[in-house]
Amino acid sequence: MRKFLAVVKHEYRKIVLKWTFLVSTLLLPLIALCFAFVPMLIFSIKGEPTRIAIVDPSGKIAPRIRENLSADKMREKGEKAVKDSLKKLDATTDEKIKMQAQQAEESFILTDYDTAGKSPEDVRRELNRKITDKELDAYIIVPQQIDAETATVNFYSRKAGDFVAKGTLEDAVNAAVYSQRLADAKIDESKVKQLSQRIDFRATSIDERGDEKNLDWVMGVAFVLGLMIYITLAIYGQLIMGAVVEEKETRIAEILFSSARPFELLMGKLVGVGLAGLTQLAIWLVSASAIAVYFVAQMAIAGQEIPIPSITPAMIVYFLIFFLLGFFIYASIFALIGSVVTTVQEGGQFAFPPIMVLLIGFYFSFAVIRDPSSTLSFWVSIAPFMAPITMPVRIVTEMPPFWQIGLAILLNGAAIAGLIWVAARVYRVGMLMYGKRASIPEIWRWIRKS
């Protein structure tokens, strides 16, 4: 036991005390923050206004486009979007919408273009010249007839990559054409808008005990948990393989085998690296929780009520159990691969199948989120190799009966026992084999005779 604990301590310290561990541990929360805030920062940067000429022979659409791009209309659109998504509009959000509406209005400088006595080719040629001379940035050509279903509005711009301005302008033109068609048909636009109001559709999940859950946070939490387990298992499984191959290449295994049994060395390596992975995963979970709490607090200050996920202690315990089950399953496989191959490059080729199985388990978690009580969800949540990802997702989505959780633990525990038994026998012989990669018959002979 003392030698086993010494190996565990050595493997744990070898990983945790490296600067690469610190960098990789802090990198994921930092990336999450970047994905959350950098796009907001980029889109908040105000560029130069786009100068657009509107070619409207009918003279009916251009005034409506101007109106739709006005601050009042943009503010009305922003209020509607907030009410549809957050169901509530407070004073702070109202001020932000006003500011965004003013910025949107100032993003365009619209001018009318007189086409009297000019052919379409002359109009295009002159406007293209204005763009090349940098007098204009873009122009819109509205057809004479806009009541036909095939009516096309052409937009020409030297800022082809400005998808934000293009989307805003497209919405404004569509709304203008829609309004004009209603006016031509003598239909009251305000009445149509009133009758077209979307309903407030709220989805709530009900589990087998009759408890209600908000579907938004359930799916979000389940996805994040599944992704974290997948990333951690993939990283630390290959780390085990790399450590085994390194000891084999440097022939340190010969010295280690003289002081401890191969089984103690293998188990100590698995447990030590597993604890390091658990440490990193705990830091990621704490960081994600802190980011979520900060986000909820900011929304509460703004007057928006965000439902807080109800994570019970039982969920945390089950999550840790299935993470450890998944780690020992895949770590045993990668340790076996490392014992057989001679270089890390060879190990990378053989690591592809277990990574694919792990990825398939992650994909099955989406089916579990959609219907956690289905037959498919039951089988993939108890099956070895997949349950470490799919069962935690299922538990968060809808708590299954305890006997199903126990069955999943039992089946995966049996799989771990079998894999470790095989890996230990291969490890004992394979670590002392140099120069060539073992064949399947040789590995089978090691398993039978070791």
LINUR-V101761 format. One record per residue. N is the residue number from 1. RES is the residue in one small letter. SS is DSSP state (H for helix, E for strand, - for the rest). PHI is phi in whole degrees, 0 to 359 (none if undefined). Layout:
N/RES/SS/PHI ; N/RES/SS/PHI
This chain:
1/m/-/none ; 2/r/H/295 ; 3/k/H/293 ; 4/f/H/300 ; 5/l/H/294 ; 6/a/H/295 ; 7/v/H/293 ; 8/v/H/301 ; 9/k/H/297 ; 10/h/H/296 ; 11/e/H/294 ; 12/y/H/294 ; 13/r/H/292 ; 14/k/H/297 ; 15/i/H/270 ; 16/v/H/291 ; 17/l/-/275 ; 18/k/-/279 ; 19/w/H/292 ; 20/t/H/295 ; 21/f/H/295 ; 22/l/H/297 ; 23/v/H/295 ; 24/s/H/293 ; 25/t/H/291 ; 26/l/H/277 ; 27/l/H/291 ; 28/l/H/296 ; 29/p/H/300 ; 30/l/H/294 ; 31/i/H/297 ; 32/a/H/298 ; 33/l/H/296 ; 34/c/H/296 ; 35/f/H/296 ; 36/a/H/278 ; 37/f/H/251 ; 38/v/H/296 ; 39/p/H/302 ; 40/m/H/298 ; 41/l/H/294 ; 42/i/H/295 ; 43/f/H/287 ; 44/s/H/278 ; 45/i/-/288 ; 46/k/-/269 ; 47/g/-/265 ; 48/e/-/288 ; 49/p/-/295 ; 50/t/E/270 ; 51/r/E/271 ; 52/i/E/234 ; 53/a/E/261 ; 54/i/E/251 ; 55/v/E/262 ; 56/d/E/228 ; 57/p/-/300 ; 58/s/-/284 ; 59/g/-/74 ; 60/k/-/259 ; 61/i/H/275 ; 62/a/H/304 ; 63/p/H/299 ; 64/r/H/291 ; 65/i/H/297 ; 66/r/H/301 ; 67/e/H/295 ; 68/n/H/292 ; 69/l/-/265 ; 70/s/-/287 ; 71/a/H/299 ; 72/d/H/296 ; 73/k/H/292 ; 74/m/H/294 ; 75/r/H/293 ; 76/e/H/299 ; 77/k/H/295 ; 78/g/H/296 ; 79/e/H/297 ; 80/k/H/296 ; 81/a/H/296 ; 82/v/H/294 ; 83/k/H/294 ; 84/d/H/291 ; 85/s/H/266 ; 86/l/H/253 ; 87/k/-/65 ; 88/k/-/204 ; 89/l/-/234 ; 90/d/-/253 ; 91/a/H/294 ; 92/t/H/296 ; 93/t/H/296 ; 94/d/H/298 ; 95/e/H/294 ; 96/k/H/296 ; 97/i/H/295 ; 98/k/H/301 ; 99/m/H/295 ; 100/q/H/296 ; 101/a/H/295 ; 102/q/H/295 ; 103/q/H/295 ; 104/a/H/296 ; 105/e/H/294 ; 106/e/H/282 ; 107/s/-/281 ; 108/f/E/231 ; 109/i/E/241 ; 110/l/E/262 ; 111/t/E/228 ; 112/d/E/275 ; 113/y/-/237 ; 114/d/-/274 ; 115/t/-/258 ; 116/a/-/301 ; 117/g/-/74 ; 118/k/-/239 ; 119/s/-/280 ; 120/p/H/304 ; 121/e/H/293 ; 122/d/H/294 ; 123/v/H/298 ; 124/r/H/298 ; 125/r/H/296 ; 126/e/H/290 ; 127/l/H/290 ; 128/n/H/297 ; 129/r/H/296 ; 130/k/H/297 ; 131/i/H/289 ; 132/t/H/294 ; 133/d/-/277 ; 134/k/-/63 ; 135/e/-/276 ; 136/l/-/229 ; 137/d/-/253 ; 138/a/E/196 ; 139/y/E/209 ; 140/i/E/240 ; 141/i/E/245 ; 142/v/E/262 ; 143/p/-/293 ; 144/q/-/296 ; 145/q/-/252 ; 146/i/-/243 ; 147/d/-/273 ; 148/a/-/283 ; 149/e/-/292 ; 150/t/-/265 ; 151/a/-/300 ; 152/t/-/235 ; 153/v/-/257 ; 154/n/E/264 ; 155/f/E/237 ; 156/y/E/241 ; 157/s/E/209 ; 158/r/-/273 ; 159/k/-/256 ; 160/a/-/296 ; 161/g/-/274 ; 162/d/-/279 ; 163/f/H/289 ; 164/v/H/292 ; 165/a/H/296 ; 166/k/H/297 ; 167/g/H/295 ; 168/t/H/297 ; 169/l/H/293 ; 170/e/H/298 ; 171/d/H/298 ; 172/a/H/295 ; 173/v/H/292 ; 174/n/H/300 ; 175/a/H/296 ; 176/a/H/294 ; 177/v/H/295 ; 178/y/H/299 ; 179/s/H/296 ; 180/q/H/293 ; 181/r/H/297 ; 182/l/H/296 ; 183/a/H/295 ; 184/d/H/296 ; 185/a/-/273 ; 186/k/-/57 ; 187/i/-/249 ; 188/d/-/291 ; 189/e/H/295 ; 190/s/H/296 ; 191/k/H/292 ; 192/v/H/297 ; 193/k/H/297 ; 194/q/H/294 ; 195/l/H/285 ; 196/s/-/265 ; 197/q/-/299 ; 198/r/-/287 ; 199/i/-/278 ; 200/d/-/272 ; 201/f/-/259 ; 202/r/-/247 ; 203/a/-/261 ; 204/t/E/228 ; 205/s/E/269 ; 206/i/E/240 ; 207/d/-/275 ; 208/e/-/293 ; 209/r/-/270 ; 210/g/-/89 ; 211/d/-/282 ; 212/e/E/262 ; 213/k/E/225 ; 214/n/E/282 ; 215/l/H/291 ; 216/d/H/298 ; 217/w/H/286 ; 218/v/H/300 ; 219/m/H/294 ; 220/g/H/296 ; 221/v/H/296 ; 222/a/H/299 ; 223/f/H/295 ; 224/v/H/297 ; 225/l/H/298 ; 226/g/H/300 ; 227/l/H/293 ; 228/m/H/298 ; 229/i/H/296 ; 230/y/H/300 ; 231/i/H/297 ; 232/t/H/294 ; 233/l/H/296 ; 234/a/H/295 ; 235/i/H/292 ; 236/y/H/282 ; 237/g/H/296 ; 238/q/H/289 ; 239/l/H/294 ; 240/i/H/300 ; 241/m/H/300 ; 242/g/H/297 ; 243/a/H/294 ; 244/v/H/295 ; 245/v/H/296 ; 246/e/H/297 ; 247/e/H/296 ; 248/k/H/288 ; 249/e/H/293 ; 250/t/H/275 ; 251/r/-/63 ; 252/i/H/291 ; 253/a/H/303 ; 254/e/H/299 ; 255/i/H/289 ; 256/l/H/295 ; 257/f/H/294 ; 258/s/-/282 ; 259/s/-/246 ; 260/a/-/207 ; 261/r/-/288 ; 262/p/H/304 ; 263/f/H/295 ; 264/e/H/296 ; 265/l/H/295 ; 266/l/H/296 ; 267/m/H/294 ; 268/g/H/298 ; 269/k/H/294 ; 270/l/H/297 ; 271/v/H/293 ; 272/g/H/297 ; 273/v/H/293 ; 274/g/H/298 ; 275/l/H/295 ; 276/a/H/296 ; 277/g/H/297 ; 278/l/H/295 ; 279/t/H/298 ; 280/q/H/295 ; 281/l/H/296 ; 282/a/H/297 ; 283/i/H/296 ; 284/w/H/297 ; 285/l/H/295 ; 286/v/H/296 ; 287/s/H/296 ; 288/a/H/297 ; 289/s/H/296 ; 290/a/H/296 ; 291/i/H/296 ; 292/a/H/295 ; 293/v/H/296 ; 294/y/H/298 ; 295/f/H/297 ; 296/v/H/297 ; 297/a/H/296 ; 298/q/H/295 ; 299/m/H/292 ; 300/a/H/293 ; 301/i/H/298 ; 302/a/-/282 ; 303/g/-/91 ; 304/q/-/259 ; 305/e/-/266 ; 306/i/-/254 ; 307/p/-/296 ; 308/i/-/269 ; 309/p/-/298 ; 310/s/-/265 ; 311/i/-/268 ; 312/t/-/270 ; 313/p/H/302 ; 314/a/H/298 ; 315/m/H/297 ; 316/i/H/296 ; 317/v/H/297 ; 318/y/H/297 ; 319/f/H/300 ; 320/l/H/295 ; 321/i/H/298 ; 322/f/H/286 ; 323/f/H/296 ; 324/l/H/295 ; 325/l/H/300 ; 326/g/H/296 ; 327/f/H/297 ; 328/f/H/292 ; 329/i/H/297 ; 330/y/H/282 ; 331/a/H/295 ; 332/s/H/296 ; 333/i/H/297 ; 334/f/H/291 ; 335/a/H/295 ; 336/l/H/297 ; 337/i/H/298 ; 338/g/H/297 ; 339/s/H/288 ; 340/v/H/271 ; 341/v/-/278 ; 342/t/-/251 ; 343/t/-/223 ; 344/v/H/294 ; 345/q/H/297 ; 346/e/H/296 ; 347/g/H/298 ; 348/g/H/297 ; 349/q/H/292 ; 350/f/H/283 ; 351/a/H/282 ; 352/f/H/298 ; 353/p/H/301 ; 354/p/H/296 ; 355/i/H/295 ; 356/m/H/294 ; 357/v/H/298 ; 358/l/H/297 ; 359/l/H/292 ; 360/i/H/298 ; 361/g/H/300 ; 362/f/H/294 ; 363/y/H/294 ; 364/f/H/295 ; 365/s/H/296 ; 366/f/H/291 ; 367/a/H/294 ; 368/v/H/294 ; 369/i/H/297 ; 370/r/H/293 ; 371/d/-/212 ; 372/p/-/292 ; 373/s/-/258 ; 374/s/-/284 ; 375/t/H/296 ; 376/l/H/299 ; 377/s/H/298 ; 378/f/H/297 ; 379/w/H/290 ; 380/v/H/286 ; 381/s/H/273 ; 382/i/H/246 ; 383/a/-/290 ; 384/p/-/303 ; 385/f/-/78 ; 386/m/-/250 ; 387/a/H/303 ; 388/p/H/302 ; 389/i/H/260 ; 390/t/H/285 ; 391/m/H/293 ; 392/p/H/301 ; 393/v/H/296 ; 394/r/H/294 ; 395/i/H/297 ; 396/v/H/291 ; 397/t/H/289 ; 398/e/-/203 ; 399/m/-/299 ; 400/p/-/283 ; 401/p/-/301 ; 402/f/H/298 ; 403/w/H/294 ; 404/q/H/288 ; 405/i/H/296 ; 406/g/H/297 ; 407/l/H/295 ; 408/a/H/297 ; 409/i/H/296 ; 410/l/H/296 ; 411/l/H/295 ; 412/n/H/287 ; 413/g/H/297 ; 414/a/H/296 ; 415/a/H/297 ; 416/i/H/296 ; 417/a/H/301 ; 418/g/H/294 ; 419/l/H/294 ; 420/i/H/294 ; 421/w/H/298 ; 422/v/H/294 ; 423/a/H/297 ; 424/a/H/294 ; 425/r/H/289 ; 426/v/H/290 ; 427/y/H/300 ; 428/r/H/298 ; 429/v/H/265 ; 430/g/H/296 ; 431/m/-/290 ; 432/l/-/257 ; 433/m/-/263 ; 434/y/-/234 ; 435/g/-/96 ; 436/k/-/212 ; 437/r/-/280 ; 438/a/-/289 ; 439/s/-/271 ; 440/i/H/299 ; 441/p/H/299 ; 442/e/H/294 ; 443/i/H/298 ; 444/w/H/297 ; 445/r/H/292 ; 446/w/H/299 ; 447/i/H/296 ; 448/r/H/283 ; 449/k/H/254 ; 450/s/-/288
